[in-house]
Each structure stands twice: as structure tokens, then as C-alpha cells.
Amino acid sequence: MKRLILLAALALLPVAAFADEGMWMIHALNQALEKKMQERGLQLSAGEIYNADAPGATVSDAVVSLGFYCTASVISDEGLLITNHHCAYSDLFDLSTPEKNYLEDGYWAFHRQDEIPLQGKEVYFLKRVLDVTDEVAAVSDSLTARGERFGSRKLTSILERRYAARTGLEASLNSMWAGEKYYLALYTTYKDIRLVGAPPVSIAAFGGDEDNWEWPQHKGDFALYRIYDHGEPLQSPWHLRISRAGYREGDYAMVIGYPGRTDRYSSSYKVDYQTRVERPVTNRLRGNQMEIVRKWMDADPGVRAKYSDWFFSLSNVQEMQEGEVQCVKRFGVVEEKRAQEKDLPQDILQGLADEYAAIEDIEREKAYYRETIVRGMRITPTMLRMSNAKTPEARDEIYRRDIGALDARVEKDLIAYSLEEYFGHMPADVVGHRQDSLRKAFGGDWKAMAEHLWDHPLALMDFVTEVKITTFNDREQHTGDLTDLQHRYTRALYHDREAKGMVQYPDANSTMRLTYGVVSSLEPWDAVYTSWYSSPRGLREKYDPAQHDFALPADFVAALDRYDGPVNFLTDNDITGGNSGSPVLNARGEVIGLAFDGNKESLASDVSFTPNYNKCVCVDIRYVLWILEDYVGLERIVKELE
């Protein structure tokens, strides 16, 4: 019953229709899209959202990429950025020490001098997008005429260097629709980024893995950074304004950000292969690895401090891909794609069918190898670095440096599990000689073998590096070039839709996109209705100090009586990974929240959009402001925002 909130009074409010599908390229907001958005309620023109000839004067000028893995937005004229807490998770983890755990305790810079510089952090402001399709073709023709061999990397390098030299800006070439179009994005980059504040993970990620991809959620998922320019806060020519006015179900909502990857031009053959062959292997192995690590984290806070960042990344992907398999089956995505393929060239379709059938067994074996030896043991990267060391002394130094970040109990359990799965699913001709000798020496006693390898680092290094990957390649029986077939399929589907007059958007690829929709409720299953927002009541109902994921600071629980607004809310915006931290904007382009998650019913969205089920889970900006103003007392930041 915890996921069912019935609000009879809200059912009487007028509700707009579900959003149009699409992650639209920001520079391609034509009159037709502008009209559709305005019909939904937008009070701005397309030129007020993006206009490369009026820098610092449009909404998109204040939306930035955080290293092309998350999105953030400028919310003050002194370079203050807001994004999701989970986008700052690794920074907080890296900054933490045994004495100061910024993940568990949070961090707040009460004075400007307390803002912490971060290593390797970069922020990208989009300045302009250019259609360079013809120029790419000309460069390709020129290289061909000179008899030079080249691929996409060389083309990208030539175009990016050319435009960086011309403009003095960071240049990034992006292929759309498998090379049907090429666009070049120009960015201004800042590298002096400092941490301003973040709540404790108990507030930011309340509900942990159990609530991840679920609704309702009750997360305070935000963090604050600041951009510095020549040692001083960036004087921002444009920043987003924050709205405290709120919203209702059916109100216009717009998300601008940098979605990382979708594959909606994928074939039925690829989706079927992934959900039937690859995902079942990876999901099972990762789920069991999570249970191993979770057991130790729950038992020992020291293990949690060492493994929380690794576990966070693992759990997010595993739960997403597990949900993807379920949604592909539930919503008949393979059948949907087969229907859209009926007018495509038969040679392409037959080629894909033959190719995926030919690689099925070998790719399943590769998945076991990757998920056990390569990724399933956290010590593997250390072993690989040791194997590449120039001298024994350098090798030993790598081991001494890295081993302190690991826990022997956790690692030995992970190694034992990986050994059992590896030997249980690898064909004999892939297993190396030393590996086979160990297997025979220890039989099926995986724990004893793991103890031996842990106690003998050089033996473990040899074991990790002895996989005969070339044997995989020798055993493959390809009937064609799968990559070429997939590209031909994408272009054929693009032209098929173009001939039918369909307006198209390309797959997400970390370029700036806009998606529009409305604030909306969710009916995840027949006869089940969930509200469009969650409240502090849910925090109190779920609160359990005995469970790490549902614990909260005692003073925060007491302070909740002073907040009665929404905590999280839903829209039907079309988003994916990379949109994390994106501003959720109202009809006037003001911030009403931050996108931070999708719902479980939307997890097939990388390959197919399902109307009425694809939702964007957002943290309400008023909840963020209440935490800053009332709970934390960060008056200087609140004043800066106002």
C-alpha cells in the first residue's frame, strides 16, 4: 500500500493529454515544435529558449553539461550551479576522509572561502550548433581521393581541430542517424569548479535502492557547485530564475539537458538479442554481486565508506537493465519494432537476423567473462595496472597504493563468486593453462581458491591477464558486418519515416536536447492510481533508523513539521541518463525542480517510448530551498538566489 496515494480532490482538476515523444535538438526548434509547445502551455518563443546570435539571453544559455555525464544549471549571477546529489556522489566520496565523511554527513560552505576546489571537473556552456554534413562529406571525399585510409575518429579529429582553431572554442562533432547528418557543437569550457554544498546521503538518496526507479519517492537529490573564472566567481550573463509559485497537475513542464544515450533506431533483432541473451546474464551476476557487497556494508560502516561509490554505480545500472527487460516484454517492444520494419529492405533485415543468430553463443560467453573477471572483482583494475608496470618496484607500489582502498573480506567473496561463475560457463578452449591448473588443484572449492589468489597477488595478476580473448574472436562465425548492418538499418528507417512525413529526432548522444510535457500522475497498473507529487508524510511513513536507506538525521525528522509542500513530483517528459540534474522549467522558463530519475515503467525508454508510462521523477525546488533556508540555515546562498 505504500506506493498508492489516492487524492480524490485532485481527480477533479483538468489534466492535459500526455506529452509528445521526443528529445529534440535544441537548435532545431522550428515553428511546428514551437506551436506544439505553446499549445501545451509554453509562454515563451523558440527564440527565447535557444538563439546562438543572442548569447547570454536565452534559457538554454544557463544550462550546462557536467563533463557530459550529468546536467546542471546556473541559478545566480555569480556562477552558482545546481545539479543532482547523485551527480556529485563521486566528488563527495573522493573528498571524504575517516574524520569527515561528506557523503554521510553532507557538506555546506557557510563562507565563500569554504567552497572546495575539485580536480578534473569541467563545465561546458553550449554556444552554437552547426550543420556540417556537407563539410564532412567533402573531407571524406578529399581523403579518399588521396588514397588515405580513415574512419570516424580521423574525420572527427579534422573537423574538431578546424573549428577549434577558427573559433577558440571547444568543438565536438556528432553523428546523427548513423551518419545521415553531422552537427558540430561549440562550447565555452570552465575547469575551476568548486563544491558549495550537498545534503547528507540519507536525505539526498532517501529510500536508497529499494525506492530507486520507483514512485513515490522522497529524495532531496540536489547539490551545489560554483564556477570560478581566473580565481573569482563567474559573472554569469544569464541565469535561471527560481519559482516558488508551484504548479498543478496538467501544467506545462520543460526539461533541457544532455541526455547520454538512447537506441530508439535499434532493430527488433538487437532488442530481442539484448533482452533474451545478454541482459539475463549481466542482471543475474550484478544482482548477486550487489548482495555480497550489501551484506558487508550493512555489517561494517568501514566497508560502506570504501564501497559506497562502487555499489551506487553498480546498483543503478543493474536495476535499470533488469527493469528494461521486464518493460520490453510487458509493452511488446520487439513486436512494435517488427511492425515498423515491414517497409525496410529485406536484405538488411535478413542480414541482421543471420548475424545475431551467429553471435549468440559467443556473446553470451563474453558476457560471463566481462561480468566476472573484468568487472566483477573490484581488484581487477589494480591487477591490470600491475601487469603493465615497467619494473617490479613500480608493480609493487601500485599494489601497496590500491590495496588500502579495498576490504579483504569483500574482495575474497567477490573473487570466489566470480570464479564459480567463470569456470561454470567458460568453454575449455578459452580457459588459460594456469587457470586450468588452479581449477584442478582446488576442484570446486572456490573460497579456498579465492583465499590462495588473494594471498598471492602475482598469481592473481596472472589469472586475470591470462584470458585468451583471441580465442573468442577465432570462434566467431560472422555472416556479415554487424556494425555496418546496424548503420544501414538506422539510415533506412530514417528515410522510411522521412518519406512518410514523420518529424524525427535523432537518438540521444550527450548533445543538448529539449523535451516538453506536463506535470502528471501515474497509473502503473490496472486499477492503481498514484498522485503526481509526494509529501513529507511519506518521509515519516518510510522512516526507519534501523535501516541505512530509510534513516534520517534526528534533527531533520523534527524539522519536517515545518515543511508542508511537495517533496518530489512527476512529469511526462522524455528523458534518459545524462538528464540527471536537468532543470525542470515551467511555462515561463523558471525552475520548479530538478530531474533525477525515471519510473520503473519507463525502463524500456532507451529503445522505445511508451506514452502514459514514461515519467520523469523530479525534486521540487521548494523542498530544496526549504532544506537550504530552514534546515541548514545557509542564508548567504538563499540571499544570492533571491
RODREN-54357 format. One record per residue (C-alpha): residue in one letter; x, y, z. Coordinates in steps of 0.1 Angstrom, whole numbers, padded with zeros to 4 digits, always signed. Example, Ala and Ser with C-alpha at 12.3 -4.5 7.8 and 13.67 -1.06 7.14 Angstrom:
REM RODREN-54357
a+0123-0045+0078
s+0137-0011+0071
REM end
This chain:
REM RODREN-54357
m+0000+0000+0000
k+0030+0024+0004
r+0030+0032-0033
l-0007+0040-0035
i-0018+0076-0028
l-0054+0084-0035
l-0062+0121-0037
a-0099+0123-0047
a-0099+0161-0048
l-0071+0162-0073
a-0090+0140-0097
l-0114+0169-0103
l-0086+0191-0118
p-0083+0194-0156
v-0055+0173-0169
a-0037+0178-0203
a-0030+0150-0227
f+0002+0130-0224
a+0034+0146-0238
d+0047+0142-0273
e+0076+0118-0275
g+0110+0133-0283
m+0144+0146-0272
w+0146+0175-0296
m+0178+0191-0307
i+0179+0225-0291
h+0190+0243-0323
a+0162+0227-0343
l+0131+0242-0325
n+0112+0251-0356
q+0078+0268-0359
a+0059+0235-0358
l+0076+0225-0325
e+0071+0260-0311
k+0034+0258-0318
k+0030+0224-0302
m+0048+0235-0271
q+0027+0267-0269
e-0004+0246-0273
r+0007+0227-0242
g+0011+0260-0223
l+0046+0274-0231
q+0046+0312-0228
l+0080+0317-0245
s+0090+0317-0281
a+0115+0293-0295
g+0140+0321-0298
e+0138+0328-0261
i+0148+0292-0255
y+0178+0290-0279
n+0193+0317-0300
a+0230+0315-0309
d+0230+0351-0322
a+0219+0364-0288
p+0244+0349-0263
g+0236+0351-0227
a+0200+0360-0233
t+0181+0327-0236
v+0171+0299-0213
s+0195+0273-0228
d+0224+0297-0221
a+0221+0288-0184
v+0220+0250-0189
v+0254+0233-0188
s+0270+0199-0191
l+0290+0184-0162
g+0316+0165-0182
f+0289+0150-0204
y+0277+0127-0177
c+0251+0150-0160
t+0234+0183-0164
a+0234+0214-0143
s+0221+0249-0145
v+0233+0284-0135
i+0210+0299-0108
s+0227+0331-0098
d+0247+0359-0114
e+0278+0346-0096
g+0281+0312-0113
l+0262+0291-0088
l+0253+0257-0102
i+0226+0233-0091
t+0225+0196-0101
n+0216+0163-0085
h+0233+0149-0055
h+0240+0117-0073
c+0259+0136-0099
a+0281+0149-0071
y+0283+0115-0054
s+0318+0106-0066
d+0331+0141-0057
l+0318+0137-0022
f+0332+0102-0019
d+0366+0113-0031
l+0367+0143-0007
s+0357+0122+0023
t+0381+0111+0050
p+0376+0089+0081
e+0373+0121+0100
k+0350+0139+0076
n+0325+0118+0057
y+0308+0142+0033
l+0285+0115+0019
e+0271+0106+0053
d+0272+0140+0069
g+0268+0163+0040
y+0288+0195+0033
w+0279+0232+0034
a+0302+0261+0027
f+0289+0288+0050
h+0316+0312+0037
r+0329+0317+0002
q+0364+0306+0012
d+0350+0273+0023
e+0340+0263-0013
i+0362+0233-0021
p+0381+0231-0054
l+0376+0199-0074
q+0402+0181-0095
g+0393+0173-0131
k+0358+0189-0130
e+0347+0206-0162
v+0316+0226-0172
y+0305+0231-0208
f+0284+0260-0220
l+0269+0255-0254
k+0274+0285-0277
r+0263+0273-0311
v+0254+0242-0332
l+0264+0240-0369
d+0252+0216-0396
v+0285+0204-0411
t+0271+0174-0431
d+0283+0187-0464
e+0317+0196-0449
v+0322+0161-0435
a+0313+0147-0470
a+0339+0170-0486
v+0366+0160-0461
s+0358+0123-0467
d+0359+0127-0504
s+0393+0145-0502
l+0408+0118-0480
t+0395+0091-0504
a+0409+0109-0534
r+0443+0110-0518
g+0442+0073-0511
e+0442+0077-0473
r+0426+0052-0450
f+0404+0068-0424
g+0375+0062-0401
s+0351+0083-0380
r+0379+0092-0355
k+0400+0108-0381
l+0370+0127-0396
t+0361+0139-0361
s+0396+0150-0353
i+0399+0170-0385
l+0366+0189-0381
e+0371+0195-0344
r+0406+0209-0348
r+0395+0230-0377
y+0366+0247-0358
a+0385+0250-0325
a+0412+0269-0344
r+0387+0291-0361
t+0366+0300-0330
g+0388+0294-0300
l+0360+0273-0285
e+0358+0236-0276
a+0344+0218-0307
s+0326+0185-0307
l+0314+0167-0338
n+0283+0144-0335
s+0269+0120-0360
m+0231+0117-0361
w+0211+0089-0376
a+0243+0068-0383
g+0259+0095-0404
e+0229+0108-0422
k+0236+0142-0406
y+0266+0157-0388
y+0263+0186-0363
l+0292+0204-0347
a+0287+0219-0312
l+0309+0247-0299
y+0314+0252-0262
t+0330+0275-0237
t+0347+0254-0210
y+0354+0262-0174
k+0377+0240-0153
d+0377+0257-0119
i+0347+0242-0103
r+0341+0242-0065
l+0318+0223-0042
v+0293+0246-0024
g+0270+0222-0007
a+0253+0189-0006
p+0229+0173+0020
p+0237+0140+0037
v+0231+0110+0015
s+0203+0099+0039
i+0183+0130+0028
a+0195+0131-0008
a+0190+0094-0015
f+0163+0086+0010
g+0149+0052+0001
g+0181+0040-0014
d+0180+0011-0038
e+0145+0000-0027
d+0130+0032-0040
n+0153+0036-0070
w+0132+0037-0102
e+0100+0036-0081
w+0072+0060-0074
p+0065+0076-0050
q+0100+0088-0040
h+0111+0113-0013
k+0146+0123-0022
g+0163+0156-0017
d+0185+0149-0047
f+0205+0181-0052
a+0240+0196-0048
l+0255+0230-0054
y+0287+0239-0072
r+0302+0272-0083
i+0321+0281-0114
y+0352+0302-0110
d+0369+0322-0137
h+0405+0334-0130
g+0401+0327-0093
e+0368+0347-0090
p+0332+0335-0092
l+0320+0336-0127
q+0299+0367-0135
s+0271+0349-0153
p+0255+0369-0182
w+0223+0348-0178
h+0209+0326-0151
l+0177+0308-0145
r+0152+0322-0121
i+0135+0300-0094
s+0098+0299-0090
r+0082+0294-0056
a+0047+0297-0071
g+0043+0259-0075
y+0023+0240-0102
r-0007+0218-0106
e-0013+0186-0125
g-0015+0194-0162
d+0008+0224-0160
y+0034+0228-0187
a+0069+0213-0179
m+0100+0215-0200
v+0134+0198-0194
i+0166+0210-0211
g+0197+0189-0207
y+0223+0165-0221
p+0207+0130-0223
g+0235+0105-0228
r+0223+0076-0250
t+0192+0062-0265
d+0189+0034-0291
r+0154+0040-0305
y+0166+0033-0340
s+0176-0002-0329
s+0162-0032-0347
s+0138-0058-0334
y+0167-0083-0337
k+0190-0062-0315
v+0164-0057-0288
d+0154-0094-0288
y+0191-0103-0285
q+0198-0080-0256
t+0167-0089-0236
r+0169-0127-0243
v+0207-0133-0244
e+0228-0106-0228
r+0208-0089-0201
p+0198-0121-0183
v+0234-0129-0177
t+0246-0094-0167
n+0215-0087-0145
r+0218-0120-0125
l+0256-0116-0120
r+0254-0080-0109
g+0224-0086-0086
n+0243-0113-0068
q+0275-0092-0066
m+0253-0064-0051
e+0241-0088-0024
i+0277-0098-0015
v+0287-0061-0011
r+0255-0050+0006
k+0259-0077+0033
w+0293-0064+0042
m+0283-0027+0040
d+0253-0033+0064
a+0276-0051+0088
d+0305-0027+0088
p+0304+0012+0083
g+0341+0010+0073
v+0331-0012+0043
r+0303+0012+0034
a+0328+0041+0034
k+0351+0021+0010
y+0325+0006-0013
s+0295+0030-0014
d+0306+0048-0046
w+0312+0014-0065
f+0280+0000-0051
f+0260+0031-0061
s+0272+0028-0098
l+0266-0009-0099
s+0231-0009-0084
n+0219+0019-0107
v+0228+0001-0138
q+0217-0033-0127
e+0182-0022-0116
m+0178-0001-0148
q+0187-0030-0171
e+0166-0055-0151
g+0136-0032-0154
e+0144-0028-0191
v+0140-0065-0197
q+0107-0065-0179
c+0093-0035-0198
v+0104-0047-0232
k+0083-0078-0226
r+0054-0060-0209
f+0050-0034-0236
g+0057-0057-0266
v+0087-0037-0278
v+0101-0064-0301
e+0067-0068-0318
e+0064-0030-0321
k+0097-0028-0339
r+0089-0057-0362
a+0058-0037-0373
q+0079-0006-0381
e+0103-0028-0402
k+0078-0041-0427
d+0087-0015-0453
l+0125-0017-0448
p+0149-0035-0473
q+0147-0073-0468
d+0185-0078-0473
i+0192-0056-0442
l+0166-0075-0421
q+0179-0109-0432
g+0215-0099-0426
l+0206-0088-0390
a+0187-0120-0383
d+0216-0141-0396
e+0243-0121-0377
y+0226-0121-0343
a+0219-0158-0346
a+0256-0164-0354
i+0270-0145-0325
e+0245-0155-0298
d+0266-0182-0281
i+0299-0165-0282
e+0284-0132-0270
r+0268-0150-0240
e+0303-0164-0231
k+0318-0129-0235
a+0292-0115-0211
y+0302-0141-0185
y+0339-0132-0189
r+0333-0094-0187
e+0310-0097-0157
t+0332-0120-0136
i+0369-0114-0145
v+0368-0079-0159
r+0342-0061-0139
g+0330-0085-0112
m+0361-0081-0090
r+0370-0046-0078
i+0407-0056-0076
t+0409-0064-0114
p+0419-0028-0124
t+0447-0030-0099
m+0459-0063-0114
l+0458-0049-0149
r+0478-0018-0139
m+0504-0041-0122
s+0507-0062-0153
n+0516-0030-0173
a+0542-0017-0148
k+0577-0012-0162
t+0595-0026-0132
p+0588-0049-0103
e+0592-0019-0079
a+0566+0000-0098
r+0543-0030-0098
d+0546-0034-0060
e+0540+0003-0055
i+0507+0000-0074
y+0496-0029-0052
r+0505-0011-0020
r+0487+0021-0031
d+0455+0004-0042
i+0451-0023-0016
g+0442+0002+0012
a+0410+0012-0006
l+0397-0024-0005
d+0385-0048+0021
a+0399-0083+0020
r+0366-0099+0032
v+0346-0083+0004
e+0372-0090-0022
k+0376-0126-0014
d+0338-0131-0015
l+0336-0114-0049
i+0366-0134-0063
a+0350-0167-0051
y+0317-0159-0067
s+0335-0148-0100
l+0355-0180-0101
e+0324-0202-0097
e+0305-0184-0125
y+0336-0181-0148
f+0346-0218-0147
g+0309-0228-0148
h+0303-0211-0181
m+0336-0208-0200
p+0344-0233-0227
a+0377-0252-0222
d+0394-0236-0251
v+0391-0201-0236
v+0404-0210-0201
g+0441-0204-0198
h+0467-0230-0187
r+0474-0215-0153
q+0437-0210-0147
d+0430-0246-0155
s+0458-0258-0132
l+0443-0238-0104
r+0408-0252-0111
k+0422-0288-0110
a+0442-0281-0078
f+0413-0267-0058
g+0384-0285-0075
g+0352-0268-0067
d+0364-0251-0035
w+0360-0216-0048
k+0365-0200-0014
a+0399-0218-0010
m+0410-0207-0045
a+0400-0171-0037
e+0420-0172-0005
h+0450-0185-0023
l+0448-0159-0051
w+0442-0130-0026
d+0473-0141-0006
h+0494-0144-0037
p+0489-0111-0057
l+0512-0122-0086
a+0492-0154-0091
l+0460-0133-0091
m+0476-0109-0117
d+0485-0139-0139
f+0450-0153-0135
v+0433-0120-0145
t+0455-0114-0175
e+0455-0150-0189
v+0421-0150-0205
k+0426-0160-0242
i+0404-0133-0257
t+0417-0140-0291
t+0401-0174-0288
f+0367-0157-0286
n+0374-0139-0319
d+0386-0171-0336
r+0354-0189-0327
e+0331-0162-0341
q+0313-0172-0373
h+0301-0139-0387
t+0279-0138-0418
g+0285-0101-0423
d+0295-0068-0406
l+0271-0062-0378
t+0281-0026-0373
d+0276-0018-0410
l+0242-0036-0410
q+0230-0016-0379
h+0241+0017-0396
r+0223+0007-0428
y+0192-0002-0408
t+0192+0032-0390
r+0195+0051-0422
a+0168+0030-0439
l+0144+0036-0410
y+0152+0073-0411
h+0144+0076-0449
d+0113+0055-0444
r+0099+0078-0418
e+0110+0109-0438
a+0091+0096-0469
k+0060+0092-0447
g+0063+0128-0435
m+0072+0119-0399
v+0091+0146-0379
q+0121+0129-0364
y+0146+0134-0336
p+0180+0115-0335
d+0190+0092-0307
a+0204+0110-0277
n+0242+0113-0277
s+0251+0138-0250
t+0241+0168-0271
m+0218+0194-0257
r+0181+0184-0261
l+0147+0198-0251
t+0117+0177-0241
y+0083+0191-0232
g+0053+0178-0214
v+0031+0183-0184
v+0030+0176-0146
s+0012+0143-0145
s+0000+0115-0123
l+0008+0078-0130
e-0013+0047-0134
p+0014+0020-0134
w-0010-0010-0134
d-0047-0016-0140
a-0068+0000-0111
v-0038+0016-0095
y-0035+0054-0093
t-0006+0073-0079
s-0006+0111-0073
w+0017+0135-0092
y+0035+0145-0060
s+0049+0131-0028
s+0049+0149+0006
p+0067+0149+0039
r+0041+0124+0051
g+0059+0098+0030
l+0092+0105+0047
r+0077+0099+0081
e+0059+0067+0069
k+0091+0052+0055
y+0115+0065+0082
d+0133+0036+0099
p+0165+0045+0118
a+0174+0008+0118
q+0177+0007+0080
h+0205+0027+0064
d+0185+0035+0033
f+0155+0048+0054
a+0173+0065+0082
l+0173+0103+0086
p+0192+0127+0109
a+0171+0132+0140
d+0171+0170+0137
f+0158+0167+0101
v+0129+0145+0112
a+0120+0171+0138
a+0123+0199+0113
l+0099+0182+0088
d+0070+0196+0108
r+0079+0230+0094
y+0076+0219+0057
d+0042+0210+0041
g+0050+0213+0004
p+0057+0187-0022
v+0090+0167-0019
n+0091+0151-0054
f+0068+0153-0084
l+0062+0136-0117
t+0061+0149-0153
d+0058+0130-0186
n+0090+0145-0201
d+0110+0122-0223
i+0144+0118-0205
t+0173+0093-0200
g+0207+0091-0183
g+0226+0123-0186
n+0194+0143-0179
s+0202+0139-0142
g+0203+0174-0127
s+0185+0190-0156
p+0163+0219-0147
v+0125+0213-0149
l+0110+0245-0161
n+0075+0260-0161
a+0058+0278-0189
r+0078+0310-0183
g+0112+0291-0182
e+0115+0293-0144
v+0129+0264-0123
i+0103+0244-0105
g+0125+0213-0099
l+0154+0191-0110
a+0150+0158-0129
f+0167+0129-0111
d+0151+0096-0120
g+0127+0077-0142
n+0100+0053-0131
k+0102+0015-0134
e+0075+0015-0161
s+0097+0037-0183
l+0128+0015-0183
a+0124+0004-0219
s+0127+0040-0230
d+0162+0037-0243
v+0148+0016-0272
s+0111+0027-0272
f+0089+0055-0257
t+0057+0043-0241
p+0031+0071-0238
n+0014+0074-0204
y+0040+0053-0187
n+0073+0072-0193
k+0077+0096-0164
c+0103+0119-0151
v+0108+0120-0113
c+0118+0154-0101
v+0128+0170-0068
d+0107+0201-0060
i+0127+0233-0059
r+0107+0245-0029
y+0119+0214-0010
v+0155+0223-0020
l+0150+0259-0008
w+0135+0247+0025
i+0165+0225+0032
l+0189+0253+0025
e+0169+0280+0043
d+0152+0264+0072
y+0171+0232+0079
v+0207+0242+0071
g+0204+0279+0076
l+0226+0287+0045
e+0215+0322+0044
r+0242+0335+0021
i+0231+0311-0007
v+0194+0318-0002
k+0201+0355-0004
e+0222+0350-0035
l+0193+0332-0052
e+0168+0359-0044
REM end
